[in-house]
């Protein structure tokens, strides 16, 4: 999925997302295709789950995101 699709499917929710395809442009990481790993109750819960997943999969591309317009 792309970010607009995820925003439409999960409006106003905190998410842990996984980059399925990504590339680097200059000093920025661009996510070409992403997937929702989990929905979370709030920002702290999303960050906690992100940290847990990052420890389990240190080389994966995992992000916590939410309520971005």
C-alpha positions as CSV (number, residue, x, y, z in Angstrom):
1,X,0.0,0.0,0.0
2,X,0.9,3.6,-0.3
3,X,0.5,6.2,2.5
4,X,-2.7,7.8,1.1
5,X,-4.3,4.3,1.0
6,X,-3.3,3.6,4.6
7,X,-4.5,7.1,5.8
8,X,-7.9,6.4,4.1
9,X,-8.1,2.9,5.6
10,X,-6.9,3.8,9.1
11,X,-8.0,7.4,9.7
12,X,-6.9,9.1,13.0
13,X,-5.2,6.0,14.3
14,X,-1.7,5.3,15.6
15,X,0.1,2.6,13.5
16,X,3.2,0.6,13.4
17,X,4.1,0.4,9.8
18,X,6.6,-1.8,7.9
19,X,8.4,-0.7,4.8
20,X,8.1,-3.4,2.1
21,X,10.0,-1.3,-0.5
22,X,12.1,1.8,0.2
23,X,14.9,3.9,-1.2
24,X,17.1,6.8,-0.2
25,X,17.0,10.2,-1.8
26,X,19.8,12.4,-0.4
27,X,19.5,12.2,3.3
28,X,15.8,11.0,3.4
29,X,14.4,7.5,3.4
30,X,11.4,7.3,1.0
31,X,8.9,4.5,1.6
32,X,7.6,3.2,-1.7
33,X,5.4,0.5,-0.4
34,X,4.3,-0.1,3.2
35,X,2.2,-2.3,5.3
36,X,0.4,-1.9,8.6
37,X,2.0,-4.1,11.2
38,X,-0.4,-3.1,14.0
39,X,-2.8,-0.5,15.2
40,X,-2.2,1.0,18.6
41,X,-4.3,2.9,21.2
42,X,-2.0,5.9,21.3
43,X,1.4,7.4,20.6
44,X,3.2,5.9,23.6
45,X,1.8,2.4,22.8
46,X,2.9,2.7,19.2
47,X,6.4,3.7,20.2
48,X,6.6,0.9,22.8
49,X,5.6,-1.6,20.2
50,X,8.0,-0.1,17.7
51,X,10.9,-0.5,20.1
52,X,9.9,-4.1,20.8
53,X,9.8,-4.9,17.1
54,X,13.0,-3.1,16.4
55,X,14.8,-5.2,19.1
56,X,13.4,-8.4,17.5
57,X,14.1,-7.3,13.9
58,X,17.0,-4.8,14.1
59,X,17.6,-4.8,10.4
60,X,13.9,-4.4,9.4
61,X,12.4,-1.1,8.3
62,X,9.7,-0.4,10.9
63,X,8.1,2.9,11.8
64,X,5.6,4.2,14.3
65,X,3.2,6.7,12.9
66,X,-0.1,8.3,13.6
67,X,-2.4,11.3,13.3
68,X,-0.3,12.8,10.5
69,X,-2.3,15.1,8.2
